[in-house]
Amino acid sequence: MSDKLKTNKKIEGETFMKEGDKLSKTNIFRWKADWDSAALAYEKAANAFRSAKIYDSAKYCFLRLSLCQTHMDVYYLAAKSMENASAMAKELKEIQECANLLLESCKLYRTNGNSFQAADTMTKAAKLLEDIDLDQTIKLLTDACELFELDDKDHFSGDTFKQTISMLLKHKKFTEAVDLMVLQNRVFVKLEQNHDLHKSCLSVITILLATDDIVGAKKHYEQFLDYPSFLHSQEGTTAQELITAFDNHDVDGVKKIVSRHIFNFLDNQVAKISKNLSISKDSLNPIIKSTAPPPQYNTTTTNNNNNNYNNPSTHQDDDEDVL
């Protein structure tokens, strides 16, 4: 855009913005704001400022436009305008502000009964916040998954479920990941996606065994038998064999099972967990192999602990000495 055209757009935006500000306020001659006329003025101003790349003024006008539309009870349009304001904040590199405005847009969509749009907007906000607030990101993604399922927009929920589960596993929030996988199983059943259902069930069993929850793995396996196709599927057979191997403390058996190619077709994070799944020969308890360095002890008990590190019977006494 040429400088002259940009200047003209700026003047146009300022003119309509002043008109919108005037119409949206009361005075001695106007006892009630003219929201309809103000909305038209703010929309023209916002578009003009956006064309001129004057994003701060464009954001202001889109916010005012959303306010006008809210007073006019057209919440869907108000949500769209709020999304546009968020886009202007993104252009200004205001990431937190961008996410906050997306969440405001989400509220407006939900007020209007548009659960699908609300979930989609929530997902966008979550992606922006991943490096800023991980807990909020996970909560938003989880809520988005539930909204997709609630609004029967199951065909559109796949990517959000996958992204959320992968993020939960990446940050070792295994309980939340399992809960979300169980929720996603309902979606797979509705869509008759048996293959994805079977993979999800095997993933749940793998994660529970990796977190030393054999009881939970057995419980979920029994529940998964309610899916008629799971028992005789390759994933179902593998899950049963894996649980049996853990029950029998069969170290070699677990190693052989997790080396099967079937685990390569699970979510990347689950596949990584499965490859490191084993049974400790000393304690006969299931563990995830860790590459982390051994814990640091108080220097006064270092020698004793080093000598007893591989002796489970001495761990409790050593820890009490340190405390």
N, C-alpha and C positions, 0 to 999 in steps of 0.2 A: 504494500500500500504506500502510495506517495505521501510525502509530508503534507501536501495541501489537502489531500483527501482525509488523512488522519486528523488534521486540524478541524476540518468540516464536521467529521464524525464526533469529535470531542465537543464542539460547540452544540451540535444537535443533542448529544447526550446530556449536557449540562442544562439545556433548555427544558427538555422533558423531565429531567430529575427535579428541577425546581417546581415544575408544574405538579409532579406527583407529590412532592413534599407539601405543597400548598393544599392540594385536594384531600390529602389524608389527615389533615389536622383541622380542628375546629377553631372558630374565632367568633367574634361578636356578631358577625353576619351569617356564619354557618355553624349551626349547633350540632350537626352530624357530619361525620366524614363521608366523602363520596368515594367509597372503596372501588366501585366499578371504574370510574373515570381515572382514579389514581393508578389502578392496575394497568390500564392501557398506557398511561404515561410512563410508568416505571418499566414496562416491558420494552417500549421503544428506546428508552434511555439505556437500559441494560444491553440491548443488542448493539446500540451505537458504540457504547464504551467497549464492548467486547471486540467489535470490529477494529476499533482504534488501539486495541491491546492495552487499554487502561483498566487493568483487572481489579484494582481496589475499588474504583467507582462502580464497575460492573457488578462486583460482589454485593456492594451496598444496595444497588437497585434490585438485584435478584432477591435479596433478603426482604426488602420492602414489598416487592411483588408477591412473595410468598405470604407475607403478613396480610396483604389486601385479599388474596385469594382465600386465606383462612377465614377472614371476616365474611367472605362471600359464601362460605361453606362448600367450596370446591376443593376438597382436600387433596384429591389426586393431582390437580394442577399445582397446588401449593407445594406438594412433595417434589414435583418436577422442578419447580423454581428453586427449591432448597438444594436440589442436586446440582443445578446450574451454579448456584452460589458456591457450592463445594468445589466445583471444577475451577472456579476463579481463584479460590484459596489455594488449590493445587498449583496453579500457574504462578502464584506468588510464593511458592515453596513453604506454605504454612500447613505442614502435614497434619499436625494435631488439630488445627482448626478445620481442615478438610474432613478429617474423620468425624469430628463433632457435628459438623453440618450434615454429613451423611446419616448419622444416627438420628438427627432431628427429622430428616427426610423419612427415615424408617418409621418414626412415630406417626407421621402424617399418613403414610401408606397404610399402617395398621388401623388408624382411626377410620380410614375409608374402606377397610375390609380387604385390602390388597396384600394378602400374606406373602404371595410369591414375590412381588416387587420389594416388600419389606425385607424378605430373606436375602434377596439379591443385593440390595443396598447394604445390608448388614455385613455381607461377605466382603464387599468392597472396602468397608470401613476396617474390617478385621485385617485385611492384607496391608493396609497402611500402617496399622499399629503394631505389627509383628515385632519390629525392632525397638519399639518404644515401651509397650506394655504387653508382655506375653500372656499374663493371666486374663486380661481383658480380651485379647485376641482370641484365645481359646473359648472363652465364654460366649463371645459373639458368634463364632463359627458353630459352636454347639447349638446355640439358640436358632441360628439360621437353618441348621439341619432339621430341628424340630418344627420350624415353621413350614419348610418344604413338605414335610410329612403331614403336617396338620392341614395344609391347603390342597392335599392330593396332587401336588406337582412333582410326583415321584420321578418322572422322566428327566427333570431338570436338577435333581438333587445329587446325582452321582459325583460330580466333581467336588462339590462342597463337602460331602461325606468323606471322600478320599483324602482331600487336603487336610481336613480336621483330624482324622484318625492318624494320618502320617505325622502331623505336627505333635499330637499327643504322645505318640510312641517315641518320636525324636527326643522329646523332653522328659521321657520316662514317667509319664502320667498314665500308667497302665490300667488302673481301675476305670478311669474316665474313658479310655480307649475301648475297653471291653464293653462298657455300657452303651457306647455309641455304635459299636458293631452289632450289638443285639438289636438296637433300634433300627439299624440299616437292614437287618435281616427281614424285618416286616416289609420294607420297601421291595426287597428282592422277591418276596413271596407274592406281593401284589402284581409285580411286573412279570412274574413267572420266569425269573432269571435264576434257574436252579444252579447253574454252574457257578455264578457269583455267590450264591447262597452257600454252597458247599465250601468254597474257598474261605468265606467269612467265618464259618463255623470252625474250620481247621485252624484259622488264625487265632480265634478266641482260645481254643484249647492250648495252642502253642504258647501264647502269652501267659496264661494262667500257670502252666507248668514251669515256665521260665521264672515266674515270681514265687515259686515254691508253694503254690496253692493247688495241691492235688485234689483236695476235697471240692474246691470250686470248679476244677476242670471236669471232674466226674459229674457234678451237678449240672453243669451246662451241657455236657455230652448227653445226659439223660433227656434234657429239655430239647436238644436238637433232634432227638429221635422222633419227635412229633412231626418233623418234616419227612414225609414218606420216602423221598428220594435220597436222603442223606445216608441212611444206614448202609446201603449197598454201593454207594459212590466210592471212588478212589480216595477222596478226602475223608469220608466217614470211616473207611477201613483203616486208613493211616492214623486218624485220631484215636481210634480204639486201640490199635497196636502200640501207639506212643504212651497212652495211659497205662496199659498193661505192663510195658517195659519199666515205667517209673514205679509201678506198684511192686514189681519183682526185683527192683534195684538192679536191673539188667543194663549195666554200663555200655557194653558192646552193642546191645540191642538198640538203645537210644541213638548211639552213634551211627549205626547203619540206617536207621529210619530217617534221621534228619539229613542224611546225605542223598536222599532221593530227589529227583528232579522236580517233583511236585511242589516242593517248597520254593523253588525258583519262580513260580508263577503267582506267589502271594505278594502282597504289598512289600515294597523294598525294605521297609523297616522291620516287618515281620520276618522276612527272609533272613535278614541279618541276625535277628534274635534266634531264629531256628538253628542257624549254623553254629552258634555258640552255646546251644543247649546241651547240657550234659549232667551226669550224676557224679557227685563227689565220691570217690572210692573210700575216703576216710569216714565221712559222716553219713554217707548214703542218703543225703538230702539233695534234691534237684537245685541247681544253681545256674546262673548265667556267668560264664567265664568273664573275668574282668581283667583288663589290661592296666588298671590303675595301680599305682605303687602301693606297697603294704602300708598300713596305718602307722603313724608316728606315735611312739609311746614316750612317757616321761623318762628322762635320761637315767633316773635312779633305778629303773627296772628294765632297762633296755636289754641287758644280758640275759636276764631270766626269760623275758618274752621271746627273744630270738631263739633260745634253746627250746622253748615250748610252743613255738608258733604252729608247728604241724601236729601238736598233740591236743585234740579237742578237750580232753579231760582237764587240762590245766588252764583253759581260757578264762573260766569264771573266776578262779582264784586270782589270776594275774590282774584281771580288770578291777577286782576289789582292791588289790594293793595300790593300783594307780589312783583310784578314787580316794 
